[in-house]
Amino acid sequence: MDIARLSTAMSQANVQQQVSLSVMSKTMDQAEMQGDGLIEMMEKSTHPYLGQSIDMQA
C-alpha cells in the first residue's frame, strides 16, 4: 500500500470518527432535553387535582 492510499484511508477514518462523535453529542443533548421535560411533567403531577375545578358563587 503506498503512502497516498494510506493517507487517504487515515483521513477518511478521522472524518468518520468526527461525524460519529457529532451525532453522539446531538443524541445526548436530545436525551437530556427529553429527561428535563420528563422531570418537569413529574413535578407538575404532584398535585393532579390542582386547577381541575372552580368555586363559584351565584
C-alpha distance matrix in Angstrom:
0.0 3.8 6.7 8.4 6.6 6.8 10.2 11.2 10.6 12.6 15.1 15.7 16.3 18.6 20.5 21.0 22.3 24.7 26.0 26.6 28.6 30.5 31.5 32.5 34.6 36.4 37.1 38.5 40.7 42.0 42.8 44.7 46.7 47.6 48.6 50.8 52.4 53.1 54.7 56.9 58.0 58.9 60.9 62.8 63.7 65.7 68.7 68.4 71.9 71.9 72.7 73.6 77.3 79.6 83.1 85.6 89.3 91.5
3.8 0.0 3.8 5.6 5.6 6.4 8.7 10.3 10.9 12.5 14.4 15.8 16.8 18.6 20.4 21.5 22.9 24.7 26.2 27.3 29.0 30.7 32.1 33.3 35.0 36.8 37.8 39.3 41.1 42.6 43.7 45.3 47.2 48.4 49.5 51.5 53.1 54.1 55.6 57.6 58.9 59.9 61.7 63.6 64.7 66.7 69.7 69.4 72.9 72.7 73.4 74.4 78.1 80.3 83.8 86.2 89.9 92.0
6.7 3.8 0.0 3.8 5.5 5.0 6.0 8.5 9.8 10.4 12.1 14.2 15.2 16.3 18.3 19.9 21.0 22.5 24.3 25.7 27.0 28.6 30.3 31.5 32.9 34.8 36.1 37.3 39.0 40.8 41.9 43.3 45.2 46.6 47.7 49.5 51.3 52.3 53.7 55.6 57.1 58.2 59.8 61.7 63.0 64.9 67.8 67.8 71.3 70.8 71.5 72.8 76.4 78.5 82.0 84.3 88.0 90.2
8.4 5.6 3.8 0.0 3.8 5.5 5.1 6.2 8.6 9.9 10.5 12.3 14.3 15.4 16.6 18.4 20.0 21.2 22.7 24.4 25.9 27.1 28.8 30.4 31.7 33.3 34.7 36.3 37.7 39.3 40.7 42.2 43.9 45.3 46.6 48.3 49.9 51.1 52.6 54.4 55.8 57.1 58.7 60.5 61.8 63.8 66.7 66.5 69.9 69.4 69.9 71.1 74.7 76.8 80.3 82.5 86.2 88.3
6.6 5.6 5.5 3.8 0.0 3.8 5.4 5.1 6.1 8.6 9.8 10.5 12.2 14.2 15.4 16.5 18.3 20.0 21.1 22.5 24.4 25.8 27.0 28.6 30.3 31.8 32.9 34.6 36.3 37.6 38.9 40.7 42.4 43.5 44.8 46.8 48.2 49.3 51.0 52.8 54.0 55.2 57.1 58.8 59.9 62.0 64.9 64.6 68.0 67.7 68.3 69.3 73.0 75.2 78.7 81.0 84.7 86.8
6.8 6.4 5.0 5.5 3.8 0.0 3.8 5.4 5.1 6.1 8.5 9.9 10.6 12.3 14.3 15.4 16.5 18.5 20.1 21.1 22.7 24.4 25.9 27.0 28.7 30.5 31.6 32.9 34.8 36.4 37.4 39.0 40.9 42.2 43.2 45.1 46.9 47.8 49.3 51.2 52.6 53.6 55.4 57.3 58.4 60.4 63.4 63.2 66.7 66.4 67.2 68.3 71.9 74.1 77.6 80.0 83.7 85.9
10.2 8.7 6.0 5.1 5.4 3.8 0.0 3.8 5.5 5.2 6.1 8.6 9.9 10.6 12.4 14.3 15.4 16.6 18.5 20.0 21.2 22.7 24.5 25.8 27.1 28.9 30.4 31.6 33.2 34.9 36.2 37.6 39.4 40.9 42.0 43.7 45.4 46.6 48.0 49.8 51.3 52.5 54.1 55.9 57.3 59.2 62.1 62.1 65.5 65.0 65.7 67.0 70.5 72.6 76.1 78.4 82.1 84.3
11.2 10.3 8.5 6.2 5.1 5.4 3.8 0.0 3.8 5.5 5.1 6.2 8.6 9.8 10.6 12.3 14.2 15.4 16.6 18.4 20.1 21.1 22.6 24.3 25.8 27.2 28.6 30.3 31.8 33.2 34.7 36.3 37.8 39.2 40.6 42.3 43.8 45.1 46.7 48.3 49.7 51.0 52.7 54.4 55.7 57.8 60.6 60.4 63.8 63.3 63.8 65.0 68.6 70.7 74.2 76.4 80.1 82.2
10.6 10.9 9.8 8.6 6.1 5.1 5.5 3.8 0.0 3.8 5.4 5.2 6.2 8.6 10.0 10.6 12.3 14.4 15.4 16.5 18.5 20.1 21.2 22.5 24.4 26.0 27.0 28.6 30.5 31.8 32.9 34.7 36.5 37.6 38.8 40.8 42.3 43.3 44.9 46.8 48.0 49.2 51.1 52.8 53.9 56.0 58.9 58.6 62.1 61.8 62.5 63.5 67.2 69.4 72.9 75.3 79.0 81.2
12.6 12.5 10.4 9.9 8.6 6.1 5.2 5.5 3.8 0.0 3.8 5.5 5.1 6.2 8.7 9.9 10.6 12.4 14.4 15.3 16.6 18.5 20.1 21.1 22.6 24.6 25.8 27.0 28.8 30.5 31.5 33.0 35.0 36.3 37.3 39.1 40.9 41.9 43.3 45.3 46.7 47.8 49.4 51.4 52.6 54.5 57.5 57.4 60.9 60.5 61.3 62.5 66.1 68.3 71.7 74.2 77.9 80.1
15.1 14.4 12.1 10.5 9.8 8.5 6.1 5.1 5.4 3.8 0.0 3.8 5.4 5.1 6.3 8.7 9.9 10.7 12.4 14.3 15.5 16.6 18.5 20.0 21.2 22.9 24.5 25.8 27.2 28.9 30.4 31.7 33.4 34.9 36.2 37.8 39.5 40.8 42.2 43.9 45.4 46.7 48.2 50.0 51.4 53.4 56.3 56.2 59.6 59.0 59.6 60.9 64.5 66.5 70.0 72.3 76.0 78.2
15.7 15.8 14.2 12.3 10.5 9.9 8.6 6.2 5.2 5.5 3.8 0.0 3.8 5.4 5.1 6.2 8.6 9.9 10.6 12.3 14.3 15.3 16.6 18.3 20.0 21.3 22.5 24.3 25.9 27.2 28.6 30.3 31.9 33.1 34.6 36.4 37.8 39.0 40.7 42.4 43.6 45.0 46.7 48.4 49.6 51.8 54.6 54.3 57.7 57.3 57.8 58.9 62.5 64.7 68.2 70.5 74.2 76.3
16.3 16.8 15.2 14.3 12.2 10.6 9.9 8.6 6.2 5.1 5.4 3.8 0.0 3.8 5.5 5.1 6.2 8.7 9.9 10.5 12.4 14.3 15.4 16.5 18.4 20.2 21.0 22.5 24.5 25.9 26.9 28.6 30.5 31.6 32.7 34.7 36.4 37.3 38.8 40.8 42.1 43.1 44.9 46.8 47.9 49.9 52.9 52.6 56.2 55.9 56.7 57.7 61.4 63.7 67.1 69.6 73.3 75.5
18.6 18.6 16.3 15.4 14.2 12.3 10.6 9.8 8.6 6.2 5.1 5.4 3.8 0.0 3.8 5.5 5.1 6.3 8.7 9.9 10.7 12.4 14.4 15.4 16.6 18.6 20.0 21.1 22.7 24.6 25.8 27.0 28.9 30.5 31.5 33.1 35.0 36.2 37.5 39.3 40.9 42.0 43.5 45.4 46.8 48.7 51.6 51.6 55.1 54.6 55.3 56.6 60.2 62.3 65.8 68.2 71.9 74.2
20.5 20.4 18.3 16.6 15.4 14.3 12.4 10.6 10.0 8.7 6.3 5.1 5.5 3.8 0.0 3.8 5.4 5.1 6.2 8.6 9.9 10.6 12.4 14.2 15.3 16.7 18.4 20.0 21.2 22.7 24.4 25.8 27.3 28.8 30.2 31.8 33.3 34.7 36.3 37.8 39.3 40.7 42.3 43.9 45.3 47.4 50.2 50.0 53.4 52.9 53.4 54.7 58.2 60.3 63.8 66.1 69.7 71.9
21.0 21.5 19.9 18.4 16.5 15.4 14.3 12.3 10.6 9.9 8.7 6.2 5.1 5.5 3.8 0.0 3.8 5.5 5.1 6.1 8.7 9.9 10.6 12.2 14.2 15.5 16.5 18.3 20.1 21.2 22.5 24.3 26.0 27.0 28.5 30.4 31.8 32.8 34.6 36.4 37.5 38.8 40.7 42.3 43.5 45.7 48.5 48.2 51.6 51.3 51.9 53.0 56.6 58.8 62.4 64.7 68.5 70.6
22.3 22.9 21.0 20.0 18.3 16.5 15.4 14.2 12.3 10.6 9.9 8.6 6.2 5.1 5.4 3.8 0.0 3.8 5.5 5.1 6.2 8.6 10.0 10.5 12.3 14.4 15.3 16.4 18.4 20.1 21.0 22.5 24.5 25.8 26.7 28.6 30.4 31.4 32.8 34.7 36.1 37.2 38.9 40.8 42.0 43.9 46.9 46.8 50.3 50.0 50.8 52.0 55.7 57.9 61.3 63.8 67.5 69.9
24.7 24.7 22.5 21.2 20.0 18.5 16.6 15.4 14.4 12.4 10.7 9.9 8.7 6.3 5.1 5.5 3.8 0.0 3.8 5.4 5.2 6.2 8.7 9.9 10.5 12.4 14.2 15.3 16.6 18.5 20.0 21.1 22.8 24.5 25.7 27.1 28.9 30.3 31.6 33.2 34.9 36.2 37.6 39.4 40.9 42.8 45.7 45.7 49.1 48.5 49.2 50.6 54.1 56.2 59.6 62.0 65.7 68.0
26.0 26.2 24.3 22.7 21.1 20.1 18.5 16.6 15.4 14.4 12.4 10.6 9.9 8.7 6.2 5.1 5.5 3.8 0.0 3.8 5.5 5.1 6.2 8.5 9.8 10.7 12.3 14.2 15.4 16.6 18.3 20.0 21.3 22.7 24.3 25.9 27.3 28.7 30.4 31.9 33.2 34.7 36.4 37.9 39.2 41.5 44.2 43.9 47.3 46.8 47.3 48.5 52.1 54.2 57.7 60.0 63.7 65.9
26.6 27.3 25.7 24.4 22.5 21.1 20.0 18.4 16.5 15.3 14.3 12.3 10.5 9.9 8.6 6.1 5.1 5.4 3.8 0.0 3.8 5.4 5.2 6.1 8.6 10.0 10.5 12.2 14.3 15.4 16.4 18.3 20.1 21.1 22.3 24.4 25.9 26.8 28.5 30.4 31.5 32.7 34.6 36.3 37.4 39.5 42.4 42.2 45.6 45.4 46.1 47.2 50.9 53.2 56.6 59.1 62.8 65.1
28.6 29.0 27.0 25.9 24.4 22.7 21.2 20.1 18.5 16.6 15.5 14.3 12.4 10.7 9.9 8.7 6.2 5.2 5.5 3.8 0.0 3.8 5.5 5.0 6.1 8.7 9.8 10.4 12.3 14.2 15.2 16.4 18.4 19.9 20.8 22.5 24.4 25.5 26.8 28.6 30.2 31.3 32.8 34.8 36.1 38.0 40.9 41.0 44.5 44.0 44.9 46.2 49.8 52.0 55.3 57.9 61.6 64.0
30.5 30.7 28.6 27.1 25.8 24.4 22.7 21.1 20.1 18.5 16.6 15.3 14.3 12.4 10.6 9.9 8.6 6.2 5.1 5.4 3.8 0.0 3.8 5.4 5.1 6.3 8.6 9.9 10.7 12.5 14.3 15.4 16.8 18.6 20.0 21.3 22.9 24.5 25.9 27.3 28.9 30.4 31.8 33.5 35.0 37.1 39.8 39.8 43.1 42.5 43.1 44.5 48.0 50.0 53.4 55.8 59.5 61.8
31.5 32.1 30.3 28.8 27.0 25.9 24.5 22.6 21.2 20.1 18.5 16.6 15.4 14.4 12.4 10.6 10.0 8.7 6.2 5.2 5.5 3.8 0.0 3.8 5.4 5.2 6.1 8.6 9.9 10.6 12.3 14.3 15.5 16.6 18.3 20.1 21.2 22.5 24.4 25.9 27.1 28.6 30.4 31.9 33.1 35.4 38.1 37.8 41.1 40.7 41.3 42.5 46.1 48.3 51.8 54.2 57.9 60.1
32.5 33.3 31.5 30.4 28.6 27.0 25.8 24.3 22.5 21.1 20.0 18.3 16.5 15.4 14.2 12.2 10.5 9.9 8.5 6.1 5.0 5.4 3.8 0.0 3.8 5.5 5.0 6.1 8.6 9.9 10.4 12.2 14.3 15.3 16.3 18.3 20.0 20.8 22.4 24.4 25.6 26.7 28.5 30.4 31.5 33.5 36.4 36.3 39.8 39.5 40.4 41.6 45.2 47.5 50.9 53.5 57.3 59.7
34.6 35.0 32.9 31.7 30.3 28.7 27.1 25.8 24.4 22.6 21.2 20.0 18.4 16.6 15.3 14.2 12.3 10.5 9.8 8.6 6.1 5.1 5.4 3.8 0.0 3.8 5.4 5.1 6.2 8.7 9.9 10.6 12.5 14.3 15.3 16.6 18.6 20.0 21.1 22.7 24.5 25.7 27.1 28.9 30.5 32.3 35.2 35.3 38.8 38.1 39.0 40.5 44.0 46.1 49.4 52.0 55.6 58.1
36.4 36.8 34.8 33.3 31.8 30.5 28.9 27.2 26.0 24.6 22.9 21.3 20.2 18.6 16.7 15.5 14.4 12.4 10.7 10.0 8.7 6.3 5.2 5.5 3.8 0.0 3.8 5.4 5.1 6.2 8.6 9.8 10.7 12.4 14.2 15.4 16.7 18.4 20.0 21.3 22.7 24.5 25.9 27.3 28.9 31.1 33.7 33.6 36.9 36.2 36.8 38.2 41.7 43.8 47.2 49.6 53.3 55.6
37.1 37.8 36.1 34.7 32.9 31.6 30.4 28.6 27.0 25.8 24.5 22.5 21.0 20.0 18.4 16.5 15.3 14.2 12.3 10.5 9.8 8.6 6.1 5.0 5.4 3.8 0.0 3.8 5.4 5.1 6.2 8.6 9.9 10.6 12.2 14.3 15.4 16.4 18.4 20.0 21.1 22.5 24.4 25.9 27.1 29.3 32.0 31.7 35.2 34.9 35.6 36.7 40.4 42.7 46.1 48.7 52.4 54.8
38.5 39.3 37.3 36.3 34.6 32.9 31.6 30.3 28.6 27.0 25.8 24.3 22.5 21.1 20.0 18.3 16.4 15.3 14.2 12.2 10.4 9.9 8.6 6.1 5.1 5.4 3.8 0.0 3.8 5.4 5.0 6.1 8.7 9.8 10.4 12.3 14.3 15.1 16.4 18.4 19.9 20.9 22.5 24.4 25.7 27.6 30.5 30.6 34.1 33.7 34.8 36.1 39.7 42.0 45.3 48.0 51.7 54.2
40.7 41.1 39.0 37.7 36.3 34.8 33.2 31.8 30.5 28.8 27.2 25.9 24.5 22.7 21.2 20.1 18.4 16.6 15.4 14.3 12.3 10.7 9.9 8.6 6.2 5.1 5.4 3.8 0.0 3.8 5.5 5.1 6.3 8.7 9.8 10.6 12.5 14.3 15.4 16.7 18.5 20.1 21.2 22.9 24.6 26.6 29.2 29.4 32.8 32.0 32.8 34.4 37.9 39.9 43.2 45.8 49.4 51.9
42.0 42.6 40.8 39.3 37.6 36.4 34.9 33.2 31.8 30.5 28.9 27.2 25.9 24.6 22.7 21.2 20.1 18.5 16.6 15.4 14.2 12.5 10.6 9.9 8.7 6.2 5.1 5.4 3.8 0.0 3.8 5.4 5.1 6.2 8.6 9.9 10.7 12.4 14.3 15.4 16.6 18.5 20.1 21.3 22.8 25.2 27.6 27.4 30.7 30.2 30.8 32.1 35.7 37.8 41.3 43.8 47.5 49.9
42.8 43.7 41.9 40.7 38.9 37.4 36.2 34.7 32.9 31.5 30.4 28.6 26.9 25.8 24.4 22.5 21.0 20.0 18.3 16.4 15.2 14.3 12.3 10.4 9.9 8.6 6.2 5.0 5.5 3.8 0.0 3.8 5.4 5.1 6.1 8.6 9.8 10.4 12.3 14.2 15.2 16.4 18.3 20.0 21.1 23.2 26.0 25.9 29.4 29.1 30.2 31.3 35.0 37.4 40.7 43.5 47.2 49.7
44.7 45.3 43.3 42.2 40.7 39.0 37.6 36.3 34.7 33.0 31.7 30.3 28.6 27.0 25.8 24.3 22.5 21.1 20.0 18.3 16.4 15.4 14.3 12.2 10.6 9.8 8.6 6.1 5.1 5.4 3.8 0.0 3.8 5.4 5.0 6.2 8.6 9.8 10.5 12.3 14.2 15.3 16.5 18.5 20.0 21.8 24.6 25.0 28.5 27.8 29.0 30.6 34.1 36.3 39.5 42.3 45.9 48.6
46.7 47.2 45.2 43.9 42.4 40.9 39.4 37.8 36.5 35.0 33.4 31.9 30.5 28.9 27.3 26.0 24.5 22.8 21.3 20.1 18.4 16.8 15.5 14.3 12.5 10.7 9.9 8.7 6.3 5.1 5.4 3.8 0.0 3.8 5.4 5.1 6.3 8.7 9.9 10.6 12.4 14.3 15.4 16.7 18.6 20.7 23.2 23.3 26.6 25.7 26.5 28.1 31.6 33.7 37.0 39.6 43.2 45.8
47.6 48.4 46.6 45.3 43.5 42.2 40.9 39.2 37.6 36.3 34.9 33.1 31.6 30.5 28.8 27.0 25.8 24.5 22.7 21.1 19.9 18.6 16.6 15.3 14.3 12.4 10.6 9.8 8.7 6.2 5.1 5.4 3.8 0.0 3.8 5.4 5.0 6.2 8.7 9.8 10.5 12.3 14.3 15.4 16.6 19.1 21.6 21.2 24.6 24.3 25.2 26.3 30.0 32.4 35.7 38.4 42.2 44.7
48.6 49.5 47.7 46.6 44.8 43.2 42.0 40.6 38.8 37.3 36.2 34.6 32.7 31.5 30.2 28.5 26.7 25.7 24.3 22.3 20.8 20.0 18.3 16.3 15.3 14.2 12.2 10.4 9.8 8.6 6.1 5.0 5.4 3.8 0.0 3.8 5.4 5.0 6.2 8.6 9.8 10.5 12.3 14.3 15.4 17.2 20.2 20.3 23.9 23.6 25.0 26.3 30.0 32.4 35.5 38.5 42.2 44.9
50.8 51.5 49.5 48.3 46.8 45.1 43.7 42.3 40.8 39.1 37.8 36.4 34.7 33.1 31.8 30.4 28.6 27.1 25.9 24.4 22.5 21.3 20.1 18.3 16.6 15.4 14.3 12.3 10.6 9.9 8.6 6.2 5.1 5.4 3.8 0.0 3.8 5.4 5.1 6.2 8.6 9.9 10.6 12.4 14.4 16.1 18.7 19.3 22.6 21.8 23.0 24.8 28.3 30.4 33.5 36.3 40.0 42.7
52.4 53.1 51.3 49.9 48.2 46.9 45.4 43.8 42.3 40.9 39.5 37.8 36.4 35.0 33.3 31.8 30.4 28.9 27.3 25.9 24.4 22.9 21.2 20.0 18.6 16.7 15.4 14.3 12.5 10.7 9.8 8.6 6.3 5.0 5.4 3.8 0.0 3.8 5.4 5.1 6.2 8.6 9.9 10.7 12.4 14.9 17.1 17.1 20.3 19.6 20.5 22.0 25.6 27.8 31.0 33.8 37.5 40.1
53.1 54.1 52.3 51.1 49.3 47.8 46.6 45.1 43.3 41.9 40.8 39.0 37.3 36.2 34.7 32.8 31.4 30.3 28.7 26.8 25.5 24.5 22.5 20.8 20.0 18.4 16.4 15.1 14.3 12.4 10.4 9.8 8.7 6.2 5.0 5.4 3.8 0.0 3.8 5.4 5.1 6.2 8.6 9.9 10.6 13.0 15.7 15.5 19.0 18.9 20.4 21.5 25.1 27.7 30.9 33.9 37.6 40.3
54.7 55.6 53.7 52.6 51.0 49.3 48.0 46.7 44.9 43.3 42.2 40.7 38.8 37.5 36.3 34.6 32.8 31.6 30.4 28.5 26.8 25.9 24.4 22.4 21.1 20.0 18.4 16.4 15.4 14.3 12.3 10.5 9.9 8.7 6.2 5.1 5.4 3.8 0.0 3.8 5.4 5.1 6.2 8.7 9.9 11.3 14.3 15.0 18.5 18.1 19.9 21.5 25.0 27.4 30.3 33.4 37.0 39.9
56.9 57.6 55.6 54.4 52.8 51.2 49.8 48.3 46.8 45.3 43.9 42.4 40.8 39.3 37.8 36.4 34.7 33.2 31.9 30.4 28.6 27.3 25.9 24.4 22.7 21.3 20.0 18.4 16.7 15.4 14.2 12.3 10.6 9.8 8.6 6.2 5.1 5.4 3.8 0.0 3.8 5.4 5.1 6.3 8.7 10.5 12.7 13.5 16.6 15.6 17.0 18.9 22.3 24.4 27.4 30.4 34.0 36.9
58.0 58.9 57.1 55.8 54.0 52.6 51.3 49.7 48.0 46.7 45.4 43.6 42.1 40.9 39.3 37.5 36.1 34.9 33.2 31.5 30.2 28.9 27.1 25.6 24.5 22.7 21.1 19.9 18.5 16.6 15.2 14.2 12.4 10.5 9.8 8.6 6.2 5.1 5.4 3.8 0.0 3.8 5.5 5.2 6.3 9.2 11.1 10.9 14.3 13.9 15.3 16.6 20.2 22.7 25.8 28.8 32.5 35.3
58.9 59.9 58.2 57.1 55.2 53.6 52.5 51.0 49.2 47.8 46.7 45.0 43.1 42.0 40.7 38.8 37.2 36.2 34.7 32.7 31.3 30.4 28.6 26.7 25.7 24.5 22.5 20.9 20.1 18.5 16.4 15.3 14.3 12.3 10.5 9.9 8.6 6.2 5.1 5.4 3.8 0.0 3.8 5.4 5.1 6.9 9.9 10.2 13.9 14.0 16.2 17.3 20.8 23.5 26.3 29.6 33.2 36.2
60.9 61.7 59.8 58.7 57.1 55.4 54.1 52.7 51.1 49.4 48.2 46.7 44.9 43.5 42.3 40.7 38.9 37.6 36.4 34.6 32.8 31.8 30.4 28.5 27.1 25.9 24.4 22.5 21.2 20.1 18.3 16.5 15.4 14.3 12.3 10.6 9.9 8.6 6.2 5.1 5.5 3.8 0.0 3.8 5.4 5.7 8.5 10.1 13.3 12.5 14.9 16.7 20.0 22.2 24.8 28.1 31.6 34.7
62.8 63.6 61.7 60.5 58.8 57.3 55.9 54.4 52.8 51.4 50.0 48.4 46.8 45.4 43.9 42.3 40.8 39.4 37.9 36.3 34.8 33.5 31.9 30.4 28.9 27.3 25.9 24.4 22.9 21.3 20.0 18.5 16.7 15.4 14.3 12.4 10.7 9.9 8.7 6.3 5.2 5.4 3.8 0.0 3.8 5.5 6.6 7.6 10.5 9.4 11.4 13.2 16.5 18.8 21.6 24.8 28.4 31.4
63.7 64.7 63.0 61.8 59.9 58.4 57.3 55.7 53.9 52.6 51.4 49.6 47.9 46.8 45.3 43.5 42.0 40.9 39.2 37.4 36.1 35.0 33.1 31.5 30.5 28.9 27.1 25.7 24.6 22.8 21.1 20.0 18.6 16.6 15.4 14.4 12.4 10.6 9.9 8.7 6.3 5.1 5.4 3.8 0.0 3.8 5.3 5.1 8.8 9.2 11.7 12.5 15.9 18.8 21.5 24.8 28.4 31.4
65.7 66.7 64.9 63.8 62.0 60.4 59.2 57.8 56.0 54.5 53.4 51.8 49.9 48.7 47.4 45.7 43.9 42.8 41.5 39.5 38.0 37.1 35.4 33.5 32.3 31.1 29.3 27.6 26.6 25.2 23.2 21.8 20.7 19.1 17.2 16.1 14.9 13.0 11.3 10.5 9.2 6.9 5.7 5.5 3.8 0.0 3.8 6.0 9.0 9.2 12.5 13.6 16.6 19.2 21.3 24.9 28.3 31.5
68.7 69.7 67.8 66.7 64.9 63.4 62.1 60.6 58.9 57.5 56.3 54.6 52.9 51.6 50.2 48.5 46.9 45.7 44.2 42.4 40.9 39.8 38.1 36.4 35.2 33.7 32.0 30.5 29.2 27.6 26.0 24.6 23.2 21.6 20.2 18.7 17.1 15.7 14.3 12.7 11.1 9.9 8.5 6.6 5.3 3.8 0.0 3.8 5.6 5.5 9.1 10.2 12.9 15.4 17.5 21.1 24.4 27.7
68.4 69.4 67.8 66.5 64.6 63.2 62.1 60.4 58.6 57.4 56.2 54.3 52.6 51.6 50.0 48.2 46.8 45.7 43.9 42.2 41.0 39.8 37.8 36.3 35.3 33.6 31.7 30.6 29.4 27.4 25.9 25.0 23.3 21.2 20.3 19.3 17.1 15.5 15.0 13.5 10.9 10.2 10.1 7.6 5.1 6.0 3.8 0.0 3.8 5.7 8.4 8.3 11.5 14.6 17.2 20.6 24.1 27.1
71.9 72.9 71.3 69.9 68.0 66.7 65.5 63.8 62.1 60.9 59.6 57.7 56.2 55.1 53.4 51.6 50.3 49.1 47.3 45.6 44.5 43.1 41.1 39.8 38.8 36.9 35.2 34.1 32.8 30.7 29.4 28.5 26.6 24.6 23.9 22.6 20.3 19.0 18.5 16.6 14.3 13.9 13.3 10.5 8.8 9.0 5.6 3.8 0.0 3.8 6.2 5.4 8.0 11.2 13.5 17.0 20.4 23.4
71.9 72.7 70.8 69.4 67.7 66.4 65.0 63.3 61.8 60.5 59.0 57.3 55.9 54.6 52.9 51.3 50.0 48.5 46.8 45.4 44.0 42.5 40.7 39.5 38.1 36.2 34.9 33.7 32.0 30.2 29.1 27.8 25.7 24.3 23.6 21.8 19.6 18.9 18.1 15.6 13.9 14.0 12.5 9.4 9.2 9.2 5.5 5.7 3.8 0.0 3.8 5.6 7.8 10.0 12.4 15.9 19.3 22.5
72.7 73.4 71.5 69.9 68.3 67.2 65.7 63.8 62.5 61.3 59.6 57.8 56.7 55.3 53.4 51.9 50.8 49.2 47.3 46.1 44.9 43.1 41.3 40.4 39.0 36.8 35.6 34.8 32.8 30.8 30.2 29.0 26.5 25.2 25.0 23.0 20.5 20.4 19.9 17.0 15.3 16.2 14.9 11.4 11.7 12.5 9.1 8.4 6.2 3.8 0.0 3.8 5.7 7.4 10.5 13.5 17.2 20.0
73.6 74.4 72.8 71.1 69.3 68.3 67.0 65.0 63.5 62.5 60.9 58.9 57.7 56.6 54.7 53.0 52.0 50.6 48.5 47.2 46.2 44.5 42.5 41.6 40.5 38.2 36.7 36.1 34.4 32.1 31.3 30.6 28.1 26.3 26.3 24.8 22.0 21.5 21.5 18.9 16.6 17.3 16.7 13.2 12.5 13.6 10.2 8.3 5.4 5.6 3.8 0.0 3.8 7.1 10.3 13.2 16.9 19.4
77.3 78.1 76.4 74.7 73.0 71.9 70.5 68.6 67.2 66.1 64.5 62.5 61.4 60.2 58.2 56.6 55.7 54.1 52.1 50.9 49.8 48.0 46.1 45.2 44.0 41.7 40.4 39.7 37.9 35.7 35.0 34.1 31.6 30.0 30.0 28.3 25.6 25.1 25.0 22.3 20.2 20.8 20.0 16.5 15.9 16.6 12.9 11.5 8.0 7.8 5.7 3.8 0.0 3.8 6.7 9.6 13.2 15.8
79.6 80.3 78.5 76.8 75.2 74.1 72.6 70.7 69.4 68.3 66.5 64.7 63.7 62.3 60.3 58.8 57.9 56.2 54.2 53.2 52.0 50.0 48.3 47.5 46.1 43.8 42.7 42.0 39.9 37.8 37.4 36.3 33.7 32.4 32.4 30.4 27.8 27.7 27.4 24.4 22.7 23.5 22.2 18.8 18.8 19.2 15.4 14.6 11.2 10.0 7.4 7.1 3.8 0.0 3.8 6.2 10.0 12.7
83.1 83.8 82.0 80.3 78.7 77.6 76.1 74.2 72.9 71.7 70.0 68.2 67.1 65.8 63.8 62.4 61.3 59.6 57.7 56.6 55.3 53.4 51.8 50.9 49.4 47.2 46.1 45.3 43.2 41.3 40.7 39.5 37.0 35.7 35.5 33.5 31.0 30.9 30.3 27.4 25.8 26.3 24.8 21.6 21.5 21.3 17.5 17.2 13.5 12.4 10.5 10.3 6.7 3.8 0.0 3.8 7.0 10.2
85.6 86.2 84.3 82.5 81.0 80.0 78.4 76.4 75.3 74.2 72.3 70.5 69.6 68.2 66.1 64.7 63.8 62.0 60.0 59.1 57.9 55.8 54.2 53.5 52.0 49.6 48.7 48.0 45.8 43.8 43.5 42.3 39.6 38.4 38.5 36.3 33.8 33.9 33.4 30.4 28.8 29.6 28.1 24.8 24.8 24.9 21.1 20.6 17.0 15.9 13.5 13.2 9.6 6.2 3.8 0.0 3.8 6.6
89.3 89.9 88.0 86.2 84.7 83.7 82.1 80.1 79.0 77.9 76.0 74.2 73.3 71.9 69.7 68.5 67.5 65.7 63.7 62.8 61.6 59.5 57.9 57.3 55.6 53.3 52.4 51.7 49.4 47.5 47.2 45.9 43.2 42.2 42.2 40.0 37.5 37.6 37.0 34.0 32.5 33.2 31.6 28.4 28.4 28.3 24.4 24.1 20.4 19.3 17.2 16.9 13.2 10.0 7.0 3.8 0.0 3.8
91.5 92.0 90.2 88.3 86.8 85.9 84.3 82.2 81.2 80.1 78.2 76.3 75.5 74.2 71.9 70.6 69.9 68.0 65.9 65.1 64.0 61.8 60.1 59.7 58.1 55.6 54.8 54.2 51.9 49.9 49.7 48.6 45.8 44.7 44.9 42.7 40.1 40.3 39.9 36.9 35.3 36.2 34.7 31.4 31.4 31.5 27.7 27.1 23.4 22.5 20.0 19.4 15.8 12.7 10.2 6.6 3.8 0.0
